[in-house]
């Protein structure tokens, strides 16, 4: 089980606006923003309905990575669970509106399983992002 992921980005302000829009239909909000040598954003969600404590599982950091040759994360695949198929649709439309590129419109993907309803978008840094509903 994954606890969280961190991705380095080229432009933290553009990333902030992009992900605020496309993660909102999935119940995500900015749960943390601060400076730790670099600008850091944490997106989280309420684990249970009505819960005020947010679980942050997606982090974005600006600045060059100290761990290797690539200055930002690109070519990764990030997928978030949606509570409904309409939330997948809203995620997709918001991501396109904010400058993402289509990589597979909302729809069933029965090759994965009969109820796999997902949508794919290439984000501002070249990552393949997805929302999926398994219902």
N, C-alpha and C positions, 0 to 999 in steps of 0.2 A: 504494500500500500504506500502510495506517495504522500508525503506531507506537504511539500511545496516545491516550486520551481522558480528559478531566477534567470532572466534573460537580459542581456545587455542590448541597448538600443542606441541608434544614431541621434535621435532628437526626442528627448524626454517629454517636452511639452506637446509635440505632435502625438507621441505615443499615449500620453495621458488623455488627450481629447478623443483619440481613436478608440481606446479601450473603455473609456467611460461610456461611450455611446453603444458599442457593440456588446459589452458585458452586462449592461443594465437590464436587458430583457431576461438575463439568466439569474438575476438577483444579486449581482455583484456591485460593489461600490468601492471607492478608494477608502481603505481602512487605515492606511498609514502613508505619510509622506514626510520625508526628512532628508537631512544631509549627513552622510557618513563618508566623507571624502568624495563622494559622488551623490547626485540626486537619486533618491530611492523612492519608488512607489510600490505599495502593497495593495492588491485587490483582494477583497474578502467577501464572504457571504454569511448569512445567519444559518447555523447548522440545523436549527429547528425553528419552526414558525414562531414568531414573536420573541425570539432570542435576541437580546441586545449585543451579546458578545459575538464578534465576527471572527471567522476562521479565515486567515490570510493564507492562500495557497499559490498565488501568482504574484511574482515580484518582477519589477523592471528597474534597471539601473543604467544611468548614463555613464559615459566614459569608456575608455579602452580597457579591455580585459587584462588583468595581470597574469592570466593563466595560459596564454597561448598567442598565436599569430593573428587571430581574427579580432578586430576591434569591437564587433557586436555580433549578437546571435542572429544567424540567418539559416534558412533551410531546415529549420526544426518544424515539428508537427505538434501543435498544442490543441487539445480537445477538452471542452467543458461540457458537462451534462446539463441538459435543459429539462425543465419540469413538464414541458409540453411541446408539441410540434409547432404551435404558433410562436413559441419563444425561439425556436430554431429559425423560423421565417424572419422574425424581428431582428435576431442577431445578424443574419445574412444581409438584410436590407440596410441595417445601420452600418455594418462594416463596409459595404459598397459605397454608401453615402459619404463615409469618412475617408474614402480614397483607397480602400482595399480593392483587389482584383478578383473577379470570379474564378473559382477553382472547382466548382461543382455546386449547382443550385440545390435548394432544399428538396429533398425527396427521399423515398425509400431506397435503401441499399440492401436488397434481399441476399446479395452475395455474402454479406456479413452475418445477418440473421433476419428473420422475417419482419421484425418490428424496428429495424435500425433506420431511423429517420435523421438524416444529417445534412449539413450544408458546409461547404468549404470555401475559404477566402484566403488569398495571399495578402498578408499584412504589409505595413509600410517598410519593414525590413526584410521582406522576402520569406517570411515564415508561413507555413500552411496552417491556418487556424480553422477550427471546426467547432460547431455545436452539435450535439446529438441527443435525441430523445429515444429511449429504448422501449417506450410504451406503445 
